[in-house]
Amino acid sequence: MARVKNINGTSQYACSCGSWLKHWEKISKEKSNYCSEATCINKASVGSHVQKVSVYDSSWYIVPLCDSHNKSSGNLDIRNTTLISASKSKTCG
């Protein structure tokens, strides 16, 4: 399990994959069924920008989240979910 924090205010960033959720699916080669938050059973509706709760890694990542967890401002424990880089130049750019 990993601990991440949501990066709010990133809706202006676009991806050529069509959406950040599609970006996550394309790069991870996985299907986003449920929210990645460890205790949530809601369907994933967005690819959310997050950062690891770590002083060693300030990179931005994408994980599938439900609308509620996408708007959260606290730390989130995520289940076994692949963290996909939000850097388009490293992934789909």
PDB file of N, CA, C and O in Angstrom:
ATOM      1  N   MET A   1       0.848  -1.175   0.000  1.00  0.00           N
ATOM      2  CA  MET A   1       0.000   0.000   0.000  1.00  0.00           C
ATOM      3  C   MET A   1       0.890   1.234   0.000  1.00  0.00           C
ATOM      4  O   MET A   1       1.935   1.255   0.650  1.00  0.00           O
ATOM      5  N   ALA A   2       0.479   2.244  -0.719  1.00  0.00           N
ATOM      6  CA  ALA A   2       1.235   3.491  -0.797  1.00  0.00           C
ATOM      7  C   ALA A   2       0.392   4.624  -0.228  1.00  0.00           C
ATOM      8  O   ALA A   2      -0.837   4.558  -0.241  1.00  0.00           O
ATOM      9  N   ARG A   3       1.040   5.642   0.260  1.00  0.00           N
ATOM     10  CA  ARG A   3       0.352   6.835   0.752  1.00  0.00           C
ATOM     11  C   ARG A   3       0.655   7.970  -0.207  1.00  0.00           C
ATOM     12  O   ARG A   3       1.812   8.261  -0.511  1.00  0.00           O
ATOM     13  N   VAL A   4      -0.419   8.611  -0.678  1.00  0.00           N
ATOM     14  CA  VAL A   4      -0.291   9.723  -1.609  1.00  0.00           C
ATOM     15  C   VAL A   4      -1.135  10.894  -1.131  1.00  0.00           C
ATOM     16  O   VAL A   4      -1.999  10.741  -0.268  1.00  0.00           O
ATOM     17  N   LYS A   5      -0.876  12.061  -1.701  1.00  0.00           N
ATOM     18  CA  LYS A   5      -1.731  13.221  -1.460  1.00  0.00           C
ATOM     19  C   LYS A   5      -2.201  13.736  -2.807  1.00  0.00           C
ATOM     20  O   LYS A   5      -1.450  13.775  -3.782  1.00  0.00           O
ATOM     21  N   ASN A   6      -3.457  14.128  -2.833  1.00  0.00           N
ATOM     22  CA  ASN A   6      -4.063  14.634  -4.051  1.00  0.00           C
ATOM     23  C   ASN A   6      -3.511  16.023  -4.349  1.00  0.00           C
ATOM     24  O   ASN A   6      -3.304  16.826  -3.439  1.00  0.00           O
ATOM     25  N   ILE A   7      -3.275  16.299  -5.624  1.00  0.00           N
ATOM     26  CA  ILE A   7      -2.846  17.630  -6.056  1.00  0.00           C
ATOM     27  C   ILE A   7      -4.081  18.317  -6.626  1.00  0.00           C
ATOM     28  O   ILE A   7      -4.465  18.054  -7.766  1.00  0.00           O
ATOM     29  N   ASN A   8      -4.693  19.174  -5.862  1.00  0.00           N
ATOM     30  CA  ASN A   8      -5.896  19.864  -6.308  1.00  0.00           C
ATOM     31  C   ASN A   8      -5.543  21.005  -7.247  1.00  0.00           C
ATOM     32  O   ASN A   8      -4.452  21.569  -7.168  1.00  0.00           O
ATOM     33  N   GLY A   9      -6.478  21.347  -8.142  1.00  0.00           N
ATOM     34  CA  GLY A   9      -6.281  22.467  -9.050  1.00  0.00           C
ATOM     35  C   GLY A   9      -5.512  22.128 -10.302  1.00  0.00           C
ATOM     36  O   GLY A   9      -4.849  22.997 -10.869  1.00  0.00           O
ATOM     37  N   THR A  10      -5.580  20.877 -10.755  1.00  0.00           N
ATOM     38  CA  THR A  10      -4.825  20.475 -11.949  1.00  0.00           C
ATOM     39  C   THR A  10      -5.721  20.238 -13.160  1.00  0.00           C
ATOM     40  O   THR A  10      -5.259  19.712 -14.173  1.00  0.00           O
ATOM     41  N   SER A  11      -6.990  20.616 -13.074  1.00  0.00           N
ATOM     42  CA  SER A  11      -7.922  20.318 -14.167  1.00  0.00           C
ATOM     43  C   SER A  11      -7.567  21.021 -15.475  1.00  0.00           C
ATOM     44  O   SER A  11      -8.036  20.611 -16.537  1.00  0.00           O
ATOM     45  N   GLN A  12      -6.745  22.072 -15.417  1.00  0.00           N
ATOM     46  CA  GLN A  12      -6.364  22.773 -16.649  1.00  0.00           C
ATOM     47  C   GLN A  12      -5.350  21.989 -17.477  1.00  0.00           C
ATOM     48  O   GLN A  12      -5.149  22.295 -18.652  1.00  0.00           O
ATOM     49  N   TYR A  13      -4.716  20.996 -16.890  1.00  0.00           N
ATOM     50  CA  TYR A  13      -3.729  20.194 -17.625  1.00  0.00           C
ATOM     51  C   TYR A  13      -4.449  19.139 -18.457  1.00  0.00           C
ATOM     52  O   TYR A  13      -5.319  18.431 -17.951  1.00  0.00           O
ATOM     53  N   ALA A  14      -4.089  19.036 -19.723  1.00  0.00           N
ATOM     54  CA  ALA A  14      -4.744  18.096 -20.630  1.00  0.00           C
ATOM     55  C   ALA A  14      -3.745  17.047 -21.104  1.00  0.00           C
ATOM     56  O   ALA A  14      -2.530  17.237 -21.052  1.00  0.00           O
ATOM     57  N   CYS A  15      -4.298  15.953 -21.560  1.00  0.00           N
ATOM     58  CA  CYS A  15      -3.477  14.855 -22.078  1.00  0.00           C
ATOM     59  C   CYS A  15      -4.046  14.417 -23.415  1.00  0.00           C
ATOM     60  O   CYS A  15      -5.263  14.389 -23.595  1.00  0.00           O
ATOM     61  N   SER A  16      -3.177  14.078 -24.350  1.00  0.00           N
ATOM     62  CA  SER A  16      -3.629  13.673 -25.685  1.00  0.00           C
ATOM     63  C   SER A  16      -4.327  12.312 -25.684  1.00  0.00           C
ATOM     64  O   SER A  16      -4.873  11.901 -26.708  1.00  0.00           O
ATOM     65  N   CYS A  17      -4.317  11.613 -24.555  1.00  0.00           N
ATOM     66  CA  CYS A  17      -4.990  10.314 -24.465  1.00  0.00           C
ATOM     67  C   CYS A  17      -6.513  10.472 -24.384  1.00  0.00           C
ATOM     68  O   CYS A  17      -7.237   9.480 -24.475  1.00  0.00           O
ATOM     69  N   GLY A  18      -7.002  11.690 -24.217  1.00  0.00           N
ATOM     70  CA  GLY A  18      -8.438  11.934 -24.118  1.00  0.00           C
ATOM     71  C   GLY A  18      -8.869  12.305 -22.714  1.00  0.00           C
ATOM     72  O   GLY A  18      -9.737  13.159 -22.532  1.00  0.00           O
ATOM     73  N   SER A  19      -8.270  11.668 -21.721  1.00  0.00           N
ATOM     74  CA  SER A  19      -8.497  11.998 -20.317  1.00  0.00           C
ATOM     75  C   SER A  19      -7.341  11.398 -19.522  1.00  0.00           C
ATOM     76  O   SER A  19      -6.617  10.531 -20.012  1.00  0.00           O
ATOM     77  N   TRP A  20      -7.183  11.868 -18.303  1.00  0.00           N
ATOM     78  CA  TRP A  20      -6.117  11.309 -17.468  1.00  0.00           C
ATOM     79  C   TRP A  20      -6.429   9.877 -17.054  1.00  0.00           C
ATOM     80  O   TRP A  20      -5.512   9.095 -16.802  1.00  0.00           O
ATOM     81  N   LEU A  21      -7.713   9.522 -16.980  1.00  0.00           N
ATOM     82  CA  LEU A  21      -8.071   8.139 -16.671  1.00  0.00           C
ATOM     83  C   LEU A  21      -7.679   7.232 -17.844  1.00  0.00           C
ATOM     84  O   LEU A  21      -7.142   6.144 -17.640  1.00  0.00           O
ATOM     85  N   LYS A  22      -7.950   7.685 -19.060  1.00  0.00           N
ATOM     86  CA  LYS A  22      -7.531   6.911 -20.240  1.00  0.00           C
ATOM     87  C   LYS A  22      -6.007   6.848 -20.328  1.00  0.00           C
ATOM     88  O   LYS A  22      -5.452   5.830 -20.743  1.00  0.00           O
ATOM     89  N   HIS A  23      -5.334   7.919 -19.944  1.00  0.00           N
ATOM     90  CA  HIS A  23      -3.867   7.938 -19.887  1.00  0.00           C
ATOM     91  C   HIS A  23      -3.377   6.832 -18.951  1.00  0.00           C
ATOM     92  O   HIS A  23      -2.486   6.059 -19.305  1.00  0.00           O
ATOM     93  N   TRP A  24      -3.965   6.763 -17.757  1.00  0.00           N
ATOM     94  CA  TRP A  24      -3.566   5.743 -16.779  1.00  0.00           C
ATOM     95  C   TRP A  24      -3.772   4.342 -17.362  1.00  0.00           C
ATOM     96  O   TRP A  24      -2.897   3.484 -17.248  1.00  0.00           O
ATOM     97  N   GLU A  25      -4.936   4.115 -17.989  1.00  0.00           N
ATOM     98  CA  GLU A  25      -5.224   2.794 -18.563  1.00  0.00           C
ATOM     99  C   GLU A  25      -4.264   2.448 -19.695  1.00  0.00           C
ATOM    100  O   GLU A  25      -3.787   1.316 -19.783  1.00  0.00           O
ATOM    101  N   LYS A  26      -3.978   3.424 -20.564  1.00  0.00           N
ATOM    102  CA  LYS A  26      -3.094   3.190 -21.710  1.00  0.00           C
ATOM    103  C   LYS A  26      -1.680   2.829 -21.252  1.00  0.00           C
ATOM    104  O   LYS A  26      -1.096   1.864 -21.743  1.00  0.00           O
ATOM    105  N   ILE A  27      -1.134   3.596 -20.317  1.00  0.00           N
ATOM    106  CA  ILE A  27       0.249   3.391 -19.899  1.00  0.00           C
ATOM    107  C   ILE A  27       0.381   2.179 -18.964  1.00  0.00           C
ATOM    108  O   ILE A  27       1.353   1.429 -19.055  1.00  0.00           O
ATOM    109  N   SER A  28      -0.583   1.992 -18.079  1.00  0.00           N
ATOM    110  CA  SER A  28      -0.504   0.866 -17.133  1.00  0.00           C
ATOM    111  C   SER A  28      -0.907  -0.456 -17.777  1.00  0.00           C
ATOM    112  O   SER A  28      -0.566  -1.530 -17.281  1.00  0.00           O
ATOM    113  N   LYS A  29      -1.641  -0.363 -18.894  1.00  0.00           N
ATOM    114  CA  LYS A  29      -2.200  -1.552 -19.553  1.00  0.00           C
ATOM    115  C   LYS A  29      -3.142  -2.313 -18.611  1.00  0.00           C
ATOM    116  O   LYS A  29      -3.229  -3.540 -18.647  1.00  0.00           O
ATOM    117  N   GLU A  30      -3.840  -1.547 -17.770  1.00  0.00           N
ATOM    118  CA  GLU A  30      -4.812  -2.095 -16.825  1.00  0.00           C
ATOM    119  C   GLU A  30      -6.141  -1.384 -17.047  1.00  0.00           C
ATOM    120  O   GLU A  30      -6.186  -0.322 -17.667  1.00  0.00           O
ATOM    121  N   LYS A  31      -7.219  -1.969 -16.541  1.00  0.00           N
ATOM    122  CA  LYS A  31      -8.546  -1.366 -16.608  1.00  0.00           C
ATOM    123  C   LYS A  31      -8.846  -0.724 -15.255  1.00  0.00           C
ATOM    124  O   LYS A  31      -8.643  -1.341 -14.210  1.00  0.00           O
ATOM    125  N   SER A  32      -9.322   0.494 -15.280  1.00  0.00           N
ATOM    126  CA  SER A  32      -9.646   1.189 -14.031  1.00  0.00           C
ATOM    127  C   SER A  32     -11.087   0.889 -13.641  1.00  0.00           C
ATOM    128  O   SER A  32     -12.020   1.496 -14.166  1.00  0.00           O
ATOM    129  N   ASN A  33     -11.259  -0.036 -12.732  1.00  0.00           N
ATOM    130  CA  ASN A  33     -12.610  -0.378 -12.299  1.00  0.00           C
ATOM    131  C   ASN A  33     -13.031   0.416 -11.073  1.00  0.00           C
ATOM    132  O   ASN A  33     -14.066   1.082 -11.081  1.00  0.00           O
ATOM    133  N   TYR A  34     -12.235   0.345 -10.032  1.00  0.00           N
ATOM    134  CA  TYR A  34     -12.615   0.968  -8.770  1.00  0.00           C
ATOM    135  C   TYR A  34     -11.612   2.031  -8.340  1.00  0.00           C
ATOM    136  O   TYR A  34     -10.459   2.046  -8.770  1.00  0.00           O
ATOM    137  N   CYS A  35     -12.087   2.906  -7.486  1.00  0.00           N
ATOM    138  CA  CYS A  35     -11.250   3.926  -6.884  1.00  0.00           C
ATOM    139  C   CYS A  35     -10.054   3.254  -6.212  1.00  0.00           C
ATOM    140  O   CYS A  35     -10.188   2.185  -5.616  1.00  0.00           O
ATOM    141  N   SER A  36      -8.902   3.877  -6.311  1.00  0.00           N
ATOM    142  CA  SER A  36      -7.673   3.297  -5.758  1.00  0.00           C
ATOM    143  C   SER A  36      -7.539   3.473  -4.253  1.00  0.00           C
ATOM    144  O   SER A  36      -6.685   2.833  -3.640  1.00  0.00           O
ATOM    145  N   GLU A  37      -8.365   4.329  -3.636  1.00  0.00           N
ATOM    146  CA  GLU A  37      -8.291   4.518  -2.194  1.00  0.00           C
ATOM    147  C   GLU A  37      -8.618   3.185  -1.524  1.00  0.00           C
ATOM    148  O   GLU A  37      -9.581   2.519  -1.905  1.00  0.00           O
ATOM    149  N   ALA A  38      -7.827   2.798  -0.537  1.00  0.00           N
ATOM    150  CA  ALA A  38      -7.831   1.445   0.021  1.00  0.00           C
ATOM    151  C   ALA A  38      -9.186   0.964   0.538  1.00  0.00           C
ATOM    152  O   ALA A  38      -9.475  -0.230   0.454  1.00  0.00           O
ATOM    153  N   THR A  39     -10.015   1.845   1.062  1.00  0.00           N
ATOM    154  CA  THR A  39     -11.286   1.402   1.650  1.00  0.00           C
ATOM    155  C   THR A  39     -12.497   1.731   0.787  1.00  0.00           C
ATOM    156  O   THR A  39     -13.625   1.436   1.183  1.00  0.00           O
ATOM    157  N   CYS A  40     -12.295   2.330  -0.373  1.00  0.00           N
ATOM    158  CA  CYS A  40     -13.401   2.799  -1.215  1.00  0.00           C
ATOM    159  C   CYS A  40     -13.893   1.696  -2.155  1.00  0.00           C
ATOM    160  O   CYS A  40     -13.100   0.928  -2.700  1.00  0.00           O
ATOM    161  N   ILE A  41     -15.205   1.633  -2.330  1.00  0.00           N
ATOM    162  CA  ILE A  41     -15.794   0.660  -3.265  1.00  0.00           C
ATOM    163  C   ILE A  41     -16.485   1.341  -4.443  1.00  0.00           C
ATOM    164  O   ILE A  41     -17.175   0.690  -5.228  1.00  0.00           O
ATOM    165  N   ASN A  42     -16.295   2.661  -4.563  1.00  0.00           N
ATOM    166  CA  ASN A  42     -16.887   3.404  -5.675  1.00  0.00           C
ATOM    167  C   ASN A  42     -16.107   3.165  -6.963  1.00  0.00           C
ATOM    168  O   ASN A  42     -14.929   2.808  -6.939  1.00  0.00           O
ATOM    169  N   LYS A  43     -16.791   3.368  -8.086  1.00  0.00           N
ATOM    170  CA  LYS A  43     -16.142   3.258  -9.392  1.00  0.00           C
ATOM    171  C   LYS A  43     -15.159   4.408  -9.578  1.00  0.00           C
ATOM    172  O   LYS A  43     -15.410   5.528  -9.134  1.00  0.00           O
ATOM    173  N   ALA A  44     -14.064   4.127 -10.222  1.00  0.00           N
ATOM    174  CA  ALA A  44     -13.112   5.190 -10.584  1.00  0.00           C
ATOM    175  C   ALA A  44     -13.746   6.031 -11.685  1.00  0.00           C
ATOM    176  O   ALA A  44     -14.262   5.490 -12.663  1.00  0.00           O
ATOM    177  N   SER A  45     -13.709   7.342 -11.531  1.00  0.00           N
ATOM    178  CA  SER A  45     -14.313   8.213 -12.530  1.00  0.00           C
ATOM    179  C   SER A  45     -13.303   9.176 -13.158  1.00  0.00           C
ATOM    180  O   SER A  45     -13.570   9.757 -14.210  1.00  0.00           O
ATOM    181  N   VAL A  46     -12.143   9.344 -12.513  1.00  0.00           N
ATOM    182  CA  VAL A  46     -11.132  10.267 -13.026  1.00  0.00           C
ATOM    183  C   VAL A  46      -9.730   9.705 -12.797  1.00  0.00           C
ATOM    184  O   VAL A  46      -9.503   8.884 -11.909  1.00  0.00           O
ATOM    185  N   GLY A  47      -8.814  10.169 -13.614  1.00  0.00           N
ATOM    186  CA  GLY A  47      -7.401   9.936 -13.345  1.00  0.00           C
ATOM    187  C   GLY A  47      -6.909  11.139 -12.563  1.00  0.00           C
ATOM    188  O   GLY A  47      -6.856  12.248 -13.094  1.00  0.00           O
ATOM    189  N   SER A  48      -6.558  10.936 -11.340  1.00  0.00           N
ATOM    190  CA  SER A  48      -6.222  12.040 -10.437  1.00  0.00           C
ATOM    191  C   SER A  48      -4.722  12.251 -10.345  1.00  0.00           C
ATOM    192  O   SER A  48      -3.949  11.293 -10.317  1.00  0.00           O
ATOM    193  N   HIS A  49      -4.315  13.520 -10.296  1.00  0.00           N
ATOM    194  CA  HIS A  49      -2.916  13.874 -10.074  1.00  0.00           C
ATOM    195  C   HIS A  49      -2.611  13.742  -8.585  1.00  0.00           C
ATOM    196  O   HIS A  49      -3.295  14.337  -7.752  1.00  0.00           O
ATOM    197  N   VAL A  50      -1.593  12.968  -8.255  1.00  0.00           N
ATOM    198  CA  VAL A  50      -1.187  12.767  -6.867  1.00  0.00           C
ATOM    199  C   VAL A  50       0.334  12.845  -6.757  1.00  0.00           C
ATOM    200  O   VAL A  50       1.057  12.761  -7.750  1.00  0.00           O
ATOM    201  N   GLN A  51       0.785  13.006  -5.537  1.00  0.00           N
ATOM    202  CA  GLN A  51       2.209  12.905  -5.217  1.00  0.00           C
ATOM    203  C   GLN A  51       2.353  11.906  -4.084  1.00  0.00           C
ATOM    204  O   GLN A  51       1.475  11.795  -3.228  1.00  0.00           O
ATOM    205  N   LYS A  52       3.462  11.179  -4.080  1.00  0.00           N
ATOM    206  CA  LYS A  52       3.762  10.308  -2.959  1.00  0.00           C
ATOM    207  C   LYS A  52       3.997  11.168  -1.723  1.00  0.00           C
ATOM    208  O   LYS A  52       4.548  12.265  -1.821  1.00  0.00           O
ATOM    209  N   VAL A  53       3.583  10.673  -0.567  1.00  0.00           N
ATOM    210  CA  VAL A  53       3.878  11.364   0.686  1.00  0.00           C
ATOM    211  C   VAL A  53       5.296  10.951   1.051  1.00  0.00           C
ATOM    212  O   VAL A  53       5.513   9.990   1.789  1.00  0.00           O
ATOM    213  N   SER A  54       6.255  11.699   0.519  1.00  0.00           N
ATOM    214  CA  SER A  54       7.658  11.358   0.650  1.00  0.00           C
ATOM    215  C   SER A  54       8.501  12.611   0.451  1.00  0.00           C
ATOM    216  O   SER A  54       8.203  13.437  -0.412  1.00  0.00           O
ATOM    217  N   VAL A  55       9.530  12.744   1.233  1.00  0.00           N
ATOM    218  CA  VAL A  55      10.441  13.878   1.045  1.00  0.00           C
ATOM    219  C   VAL A  55      11.415  13.609  -0.101  1.00  0.00           C
ATOM    220  O   VAL A  55      12.123  14.517  -0.537  1.00  0.00           O
ATOM    221  N   TYR A  56      11.455  12.376  -0.590  1.00  0.00           N
ATOM    222  CA  TYR A  56      12.414  11.989  -1.620  1.00  0.00           C
ATOM    223  C   TYR A  56      11.843  12.011  -3.033  1.00  0.00           C
ATOM    224  O   TYR A  56      12.599  11.906  -3.999  1.00  0.00           O
ATOM    225  N   ASP A  57      10.542  12.145  -3.173  1.00  0.00           N
ATOM    226  CA  ASP A  57       9.928  12.070  -4.497  1.00  0.00           C
ATOM    227  C   ASP A  57       8.824  13.117  -4.599  1.00  0.00           C
ATOM    228  O   ASP A  57       7.780  12.984  -3.961  1.00  0.00           O
ATOM    229  N   SER A  58       9.049  14.148  -5.393  1.00  0.00           N
ATOM    230  CA  SER A  58       8.046  15.200  -5.578  1.00  0.00           C
ATOM    231  C   SER A  58       7.374  15.091  -6.951  1.00  0.00           C
ATOM    232  O   SER A  58       6.675  16.010  -7.378  1.00  0.00           O
ATOM    233  N   SER A  59       7.588  13.974  -7.631  1.00  0.00           N
ATOM    234  CA  SER A  59       7.004  13.769  -8.958  1.00  0.00           C
ATOM    235  C   SER A  59       5.486  13.695  -8.876  1.00  0.00           C
ATOM    236  O   SER A  59       4.919  13.365  -7.834  1.00  0.00           O
ATOM    237  N   TRP A  60       4.838  14.007  -9.995  1.00  0.00           N
ATOM    238  CA  TRP A  60       3.387  13.891 -10.104  1.00  0.00           C
ATOM    239  C   TRP A  60       3.060  12.561 -10.759  1.00  0.00           C
ATOM    240  O   TRP A  60       3.730  12.129 -11.696  1.00  0.00           O
ATOM    241  N   TYR A  61       2.009  11.917 -10.245  1.00  0.00           N
ATOM    242  CA  TYR A  61       1.547  10.636 -10.765  1.00  0.00           C
ATOM    243  C   TYR A  61       0.048  10.694 -11.016  1.00  0.00           C
ATOM    244  O   TYR A  61      -0.643  11.594 -10.539  1.00  0.00           O
ATOM    245  N   ILE A  62      -0.439   9.724 -11.769  1.00  0.00           N
ATOM    246  CA  ILE A  62      -1.869   9.565 -12.022  1.00  0.00           C
ATOM    247  C   ILE A  62      -2.321   8.242 -11.418  1.00  0.00           C
ATOM    248  O   ILE A  62      -1.665   7.215 -11.592  1.00  0.00           O
ATOM    249  N   VAL A  63      -3.444   8.273 -10.708  1.00  0.00           N
ATOM    250  CA  VAL A  63      -4.105   7.069 -10.211  1.00  0.00           C
ATOM    251  C   VAL A  63      -5.611   7.235 -10.413  1.00  0.00           C
ATOM    252  O   VAL A  63      -6.112   8.359 -10.387  1.00  0.00           O
ATOM    253  N   PRO A  64      -6.339   6.135 -10.614  1.00  0.00           N
ATOM    254  CA  PRO A  64      -7.794   6.225 -10.749  1.00  0.00           C
ATOM    255  C   PRO A  64      -8.441   6.486  -9.384  1.00  0.00           C
ATOM    256  O   PRO A  64      -8.162   5.784  -8.412  1.00  0.00           O
ATOM    257  N   LEU A  65      -9.304   7.497  -9.325  1.00  0.00           N
ATOM    258  CA  LEU A  65     -10.040   7.802  -8.101  1.00  0.00           C
ATOM    259  C   LEU A  65     -11.497   8.092  -8.433  1.00  0.00           C
ATOM    260  O   LEU A  65     -11.833   8.420  -9.571  1.00  0.00           O
ATOM    261  N   CYS A  66     -12.349   7.969  -7.432  1.00  0.00           N
ATOM    262  CA  CYS A  66     -13.747   8.389  -7.567  1.00  0.00           C
ATOM    263  C   CYS A  66     -13.794   9.910  -7.395  1.00  0.00           C
ATOM    264  O   CYS A  66     -12.806  10.515  -6.978  1.00  0.00           O
ATOM    265  N   ASP A  67     -14.924  10.525  -7.710  1.00  0.00           N
ATOM    266  CA  ASP A  67     -15.047  11.982  -7.596  1.00  0.00           C
ATOM    267  C   ASP A  67     -14.770  12.466  -6.178  1.00  0.00           C
ATOM    268  O   ASP A  67     -14.100  13.480  -5.983  1.00  0.00           O
ATOM    269  N   SER A  68     -15.280  11.747  -5.199  1.00  0.00           N
ATOM    270  CA  SER A  68     -15.122  12.156  -3.803  1.00  0.00           C
ATOM    271  C   SER A  68     -13.655  12.188  -3.390  1.00  0.00           C
ATOM    272  O   SER A  68     -13.197  13.171  -2.807  1.00  0.00           O
ATOM    273  N   HIS A  69     -12.918  11.127  -3.686  1.00  0.00           N
ATOM    274  CA  HIS A  69     -11.503  11.088  -3.301  1.00  0.00           C
ATOM    275  C   HIS A  69     -10.653  12.009  -4.169  1.00  0.00           C
ATOM    276  O   HIS A  69      -9.597  12.464  -3.731  1.00  0.00           O
ATOM    277  N   ASN A  70     -11.095  12.288  -5.385  1.00  0.00           N
ATOM    278  CA  ASN A  70     -10.374  13.227  -6.228  1.00  0.00           C
ATOM    279  C   ASN A  70     -10.407  14.641  -5.636  1.00  0.00           C
ATOM    280  O   ASN A  70      -9.494  15.433  -5.871  1.00  0.00           O
ATOM    281  N   LYS A  71     -11.435  14.951  -4.883  1.00  0.00           N
ATOM    282  CA  LYS A  71     -11.578  16.280  -4.291  1.00  0.00           C
ATOM    283  C   LYS A  71     -11.000  16.361  -2.883  1.00  0.00           C
ATOM    284  O   LYS A  71     -10.998  17.431  -2.276  1.00  0.00           O
ATOM    285  N   SER A  72     -10.511  15.245  -2.362  1.00  0.00           N
ATOM    286  CA  SER A  72      -9.999  15.240  -0.997  1.00  0.00           C
ATOM    287  C   SER A  72      -8.687  16.014  -0.906  1.00  0.00           C
ATOM    288  O   SER A  72      -7.937  16.104  -1.879  1.00  0.00           O
ATOM    289  N   SER A  73      -8.424  16.566   0.264  1.00  0.00           N
ATOM    290  CA  SER A  73      -7.197  17.342   0.441  1.00  0.00           C
ATOM    291  C   SER A  73      -6.206  16.660   1.377  1.00  0.00           C
ATOM    292  O   SER A  73      -5.079  17.133   1.530  1.00  0.00           O
ATOM    293  N   GLY A  74      -6.603  15.570   2.000  1.00  0.00           N
ATOM    294  CA  GLY A  74      -5.707  14.872   2.913  1.00  0.00           C
ATOM    295  C   GLY A  74      -4.930  13.765   2.223  1.00  0.00           C
ATOM    296  O   GLY A  74      -5.025  13.579   1.009  1.00  0.00           O
ATOM    297  N   ASN A  75      -4.165  13.041   3.013  1.00  0.00           N
ATOM    298  CA  ASN A  75      -3.420  11.899   2.490  1.00  0.00           C
ATOM    299  C   ASN A  75      -4.364  10.737   2.227  1.00  0.00           C
ATOM    300  O   ASN A  75      -5.362  10.567   2.927  1.00  0.00           O
ATOM    301  N   LEU A  76      -4.047   9.940   1.218  1.00  0.00           N
ATOM    302  CA  LEU A  76      -4.844   8.772   0.856  1.00  0.00           C
ATOM    303  C   LEU A  76      -3.961   7.537   0.865  1.00  0.00           C
ATOM    304  O   LEU A  76      -2.840   7.560   0.358  1.00  0.00           O
ATOM    305  N   ASP A  77      -4.469   6.471   1.438  1.00  0.00           N
ATOM    306  CA  ASP A  77      -3.808   5.176   1.312  1.00  0.00           C
ATOM    307  C   ASP A  77      -4.404   4.506   0.093  1.00  0.00           C
ATOM    308  O   ASP A  77      -5.618   4.328   0.006  1.00  0.00           O
ATOM    309  N   ILE A  78      -3.557   4.137  -0.845  1.00  0.00           N
ATOM    310  CA  ILE A  78      -4.071   3.495  -2.052  1.00  0.00           C
ATOM    311  C   ILE A  78      -3.660   2.034  -2.071  1.00  0.00           C
ATOM    312  O   ILE A  78      -2.557   1.661  -1.672  1.00  0.00           O
ATOM    313  N   ARG A  79      -4.592   1.226  -2.551  1.00  0.00           N
ATOM    314  CA  ARG A  79      -4.336  -0.219  -2.663  1.00  0.00           C
ATOM    315  C   ARG A  79      -3.323  -0.465  -3.771  1.00  0.00           C
ATOM    316  O   ARG A  79      -2.796   0.487  -4.346  1.00  0.00           O
ATOM    317  N   ASN A  80      -3.054  -1.676  -4.068  1.00  0.00           N
ATOM    318  CA  ASN A  80      -2.053  -2.035  -5.079  1.00  0.00           C
ATOM    319  C   ASN A  80      -2.425  -1.453  -6.437  1.00  0.00           C
ATOM    320  O   ASN A  80      -3.036  -2.123  -7.271  1.00  0.00           O
ATOM    321  N   THR A  81      -2.052  -0.221  -6.639  1.00  0.00           N
ATOM    322  CA  THR A  81      -2.355   0.501  -7.867  1.00  0.00           C
ATOM    323  C   THR A  81      -1.046   0.991  -8.472  1.00  0.00           C
ATOM    324  O   THR A  81      -0.180   1.512  -7.768  1.00  0.00           O
ATOM    325  N   THR A  82      -0.913   0.820  -9.762  1.00  0.00           N
ATOM    326  CA  THR A  82       0.271   1.297 -10.457  1.00  0.00           C
ATOM    327  C   THR A  82       0.247   2.815 -10.519  1.00  0.00           C
ATOM    328  O   THR A  82      -0.722   3.408 -10.991  1.00  0.00           O
ATOM    329  N   LEU A  83       1.304   3.436 -10.046  1.00  0.00           N
ATOM    330  CA  LEU A  83       1.449   4.885 -10.145  1.00  0.00           C
ATOM    331  C   LEU A  83       2.063   5.194 -11.517  1.00  0.00           C
ATOM    332  O   LEU A  83       3.175   4.764 -11.823  1.00  0.00           O
ATOM    333  N   ILE A  84       1.320   5.942 -12.332  1.00  0.00           N
ATOM    334  CA  ILE A  84       1.758   6.280 -13.679  1.00  0.00           C
ATOM    335  C   ILE A  84       2.221   7.734 -13.695  1.00  0.00           C
ATOM    336  O   ILE A  84       1.531   8.609 -13.173  1.00  0.00           O
ATOM    337  N   SER A  85       3.354   7.990 -14.275  1.00  0.00           N
ATOM    338  CA  SER A  85       3.870   9.346 -14.346  1.00  0.00           C
ATOM    339  C   SER A  85       2.897  10.272 -15.055  1.00  0.00           C
ATOM    340  O   SER A  85       2.321   9.910 -16.080  1.00  0.00           O
ATOM    341  N   ALA A  86       2.716  11.468 -14.508  1.00  0.00           N
ATOM    342  CA  ALA A  86       1.881  12.480 -15.147  1.00  0.00           C
ATOM    343  C   ALA A  86       2.681  13.289 -16.170  1.00  0.00           C
ATOM    344  O   ALA A  86       2.131  14.179 -16.818  1.00  0.00           O
ATOM    345  N   SER A  87       3.943  12.993 -16.316  1.00  0.00           N
ATOM    346  CA  SER A  87       4.781  13.689 -17.291  1.00  0.00           C
ATOM    347  C   SER A  87       4.506  13.135 -18.682  1.00  0.00           C
ATOM    348  O   SER A  87       4.874  12.004 -18.997  1.00  0.00           O
ATOM    349  N   LYS A  88       3.858  13.941 -19.504  1.00  0.00           N
ATOM    350  CA  LYS A  88       3.516  13.491 -20.852  1.00  0.00           C
ATOM    351  C   LYS A  88       4.755  13.189 -21.685  1.00  0.00           C
ATOM    352  O   LYS A  88       4.727  12.295 -22.530  1.00  0.00           O
ATOM    353  N   SER A  89       5.833  13.920 -21.459  1.00  0.00           N
ATOM    354  CA  SER A  89       7.053  13.687 -22.230  1.00  0.00           C
ATOM    355  C   SER A  89       7.674  12.327 -21.916  1.00  0.00           C
ATOM    356  O   SER A  89       8.400  11.771 -22.740  1.00  0.00           O
ATOM    357  N   LYS A  90       7.393  11.793 -20.732  1.00  0.00           N
ATOM    358  CA  LYS A  90       7.925  10.485 -20.350  1.00  0.00           C
ATOM    359  C   LYS A  90       6.984   9.349 -20.722  1.00  0.00           C
ATOM    360  O   LYS A  90       7.386   8.186 -20.687  1.00  0.00           O
ATOM    361  N   THR A  91       5.744   9.656 -21.075  1.00  0.00           N
ATOM    362  CA  THR A  91       4.763   8.597 -21.291  1.00  0.00           C
ATOM    363  C   THR A  91       4.123   8.660 -22.670  1.00  0.00           C
ATOM    364  O   THR A  91       4.441   7.841 -23.531  1.00  0.00           O
ATOM    365  N   CYS A  92       3.238   9.603 -22.893  1.00  0.00           N
ATOM    366  CA  CYS A  92       2.479   9.614 -24.151  1.00  0.00           C
ATOM    367  C   CYS A  92       2.730  10.832 -25.017  1.00  0.00           C
ATOM    368  O   CYS A  92       2.106  10.981 -26.068  1.00  0.00           O
ATOM    369  N   GLY A  93       3.639  11.715 -24.591  1.00  0.00           N
ATOM    370  CA  GLY A  93       3.860  12.984 -25.282  1.00  0.00           C
ATOM    371  C   GLY A  93       4.639  12.837 -26.533  1.00  0.00           C
ATOM    372  O   GLY A  93       4.899  13.826 -27.219  1.00  0.00           O
TER     373      GLY A  93
END
